[in-house]
Amino acid sequence: MTAPPVLLPLIPLHGLASRHDLPLPFGFVLVGAAAALAITFGVLLLAWRRPRFGADPGVPVPRIQAVVDNRVVRTVGRVLVLALFAWVGLAVAIGPDQLTNPVFGFVFVWLWVGAVPLSLIMGPVWRVVNPLRTVHLVLCRLARTDTDRGLVELPRSFGVWPAALSLFAFAWLELVQPDRTTLSVLRVWVLAWSVIMIIGAVVAGRRWIGAADPFEAYATTVSRLSPWRRSVDGGLRFVNPLAGLSAAALPAGTVGVVAVLLGSTAFDSFANLSWWIQTVQDSDLSPVLWETAGLVTMIMIVALTFTASAAWMARSPGREASRLRPQDTVRAMAGSPVPIVVGYAVAHYATLLVVEGQRVAVNLSDPLGRGWNVFGTADLAVSTAVFTHPTGVAVLQLVAIVVGHLMGIVVAHERAVSLLAPTAALRGQWPMLVVMVGYTCAGLVLLFSP
């Protein structure tokens, strides 16, 4: 029987070959920065002065909706995803404490990185098949209680702030925790995640899962850039992704979610800089303290710069007679960095998903390390051909970040002209545009720096 493939200790590097192994050539960085600036000024000079996306109804897709909303289809989807998680849960509970255990790749690659393409292509599907929601639904059916009602009512002001905190916890696990690839540490995190989510849903209703689950928050945030959107009457429509994102009613706390996603991805590359590694190694302080401080700093930089630039817009006169409030402009602009988040994710993690994603499929056939081949994948070879095309990877990185910038700028401009008076729209969004150019250029520099 073929021995199980050896999983190289690359999963915890969170961006396998996306920056450290295949750094972006400096010439590409210059081209990308110039493109970001040109795009920004092009939008300002040539773009619309009045909202264009607000009235876009999209195209009804009744046949697709009939399949998506079919109870049997949804039930099958929920059962399959729950079964997959139960299978991986077996590996968590009694699997070997080795990197050949599929749980590491499943969590850090399939579940985390895979949420981006899944949500872009299929929209907010994770909200439907989330195994936490399925378990909660079963418990409510057994207890004959309403899934929407718990012991207490969750205030609307909570929004997705709990998810921002749980996302930070996962980012800390992924980027800082030194023993993250040991089964004991992952068991504690999985147990804590499951218990907090399920008990919270029992106490506050299923809205707690949408408000606190880090994976659902990530998937839902990315899905706002998908071409699928529900109309007011519940109909499924195919829309311009930018129109869908511009028109989305974002919950409170979205800024916190975006800041954690963007800041943690930036820290992922920053932590691989030679001078940072040397500084941490030469210090008498614990590396965990250094890395925690670095992660928090990156997230706070994103949160503070974005909040300040969005709040600045409240100084300009609005379209309505009432004066704009800073908290309103911050929440209204919260969707504009989502394309940049997606661009960062593609640039940093595409090769990780391609290569290590295959390895997860191989290891899933033998979760207990006993030589099984349940799904017929244990003997498959992992193709690393992507690494033979460094120029292609560099181009993908550049395009992902620049296109993300372009889409983010368009959404920011659309939101600005929707909120501000025509005479003040350009002036009011200058700080926001400067900040978004800064995010893009910083991302390019981090991808280049050795």
Secondary structure, DSSP 4 states (H G I P E B T S, - for coil): -PPPPP--TTGGGSSTTTSSSSPPPHHHHHHHHHHHHHHHHHHHHHS-SS--STT---EE-HHHHHHHT-HHHHHHHHHHHHHHHHHHHHHHHHS-SSTTSHHHHIIIIIITTTHHHHHHHH-STHHHH-HHHHHHHHHHHHHT--TT--SSPPPGGGTTHHHHHHHHHHHHHHHT-TTTTSHHHHHHHHHHHHHHHHHHHHHH-THHHHHH-HHHHHHHHHHTTSSEEE-TTS-EEE--HHHHHHH--PPTTHHHHHHHHHHHHHHHHHTT-HHHHHHHHH-SS-HHHHHHHHHHHHHHHHHHHHHHHHHHGGGSPBSSSSPP-HHHHHHHTTTTTHHHHHHHHHHHHHHHHHHHHHHHHHHTT-TTSSS--TTS-TTPPPP-GGGG-HHHHHHHHHHHHHHHHHHHHHHHHHHHHHHB-TTTHHHHTHHHHHHHHHHHHHHHHHHH--
